Amino acid sequence: MKLSENGVVWFNGELVPWSRATVHVATHALHYATSVFEGIRAYATPRGPAIVQLRAHVRRLANSCKIVGIPLPYAEDRIAAAIVDTVRANGFDSSYIRPLAFRGYGQLGVDPRNCPVDVAVIVIEHGAHFGLEKLARGIDVGVSSYRRPAPDTLPALAKSAANYLNSQLILLEAKANGFDDGLALDVEGLLSEGSGANVFLVSRGVLHTPSLDCSALDGITRGCVLQIAADLELPAVEHRIPRDMLYVADEIFLCGTAAEVMPVRSIDRVVIGAGGLGPVTERIQRAYWGIVRGERDDPHGWLTYVR
Ligand code: PMP
């Protein structure tokens, strides 16, 4: 995703030019991964830019802080307002929003307690993430040799920088093997998630997704998909899923703020179902796009309009 260097960043309470939103090399987070963040999107809609699931993202940021022991110096309302202000100030129709809370400049050493907490909101202009072609025909995915961290190592429910070294290893290995992305198993060998997205399988008309005890992030798009499935009266179950269910699934898709609803056409070079966008995935993809782009009703109040 390309940076929007002419834009403004919300940094510790004020909007500053992009070039002034900088930190010192002794910043604690740089050394010890004491950082939590969010990835949010605002889509162009007929009523101007709309932020998707703003409240849920801000809540998850606050929860991530709680889990990893970073005291968030602003109330959730203040962070939500800062996000709306930053989107408005940058003026992009369609954007990716990155709120970030981290331990800053104070002292070196593992103990974070004497380092202040800095908070930033970065907004960049952003259209389709994987490209429209891939959203239509699907991506090729490999099961990673890297597992997600065990639950008593790094907490998966926190969207913390520390977890993204694991994501990078999964993605780099997948790319080196010629795949678009990797899918990781948890420490028990059960299905977990992609490097930056949750996973769903469709099997005999039922949606399956790993439960949250499988070291996956509690994805907000995952929640949207479960809601859309309920709205469409498609049965959906969250449970512990063995790897082999992947290969015999009728359809598989990844979902996330950036990935949206992304069909998977092969796993480990095994073609899934008919090898493209399956009918159930297509219904969910259409419903999701329709809502986030303001083309359909927003029955669950997912959109926050910035104008
Ligand atoms: N898992 C991981 C590891 C992710 O990075 C993301 C993207 N934030 C997701 C799942 C999907 O989460 P969300 O739908 O909230 O974007």
Residues whose N, C-alpha, C, O or C-beta is under 5 A from the ligand:
A	BS01	PMP	G39 E193 G194 S195 G196 A197 N198 L217 D218 G219 I220 T221 R222 C255 G256 T257 A258
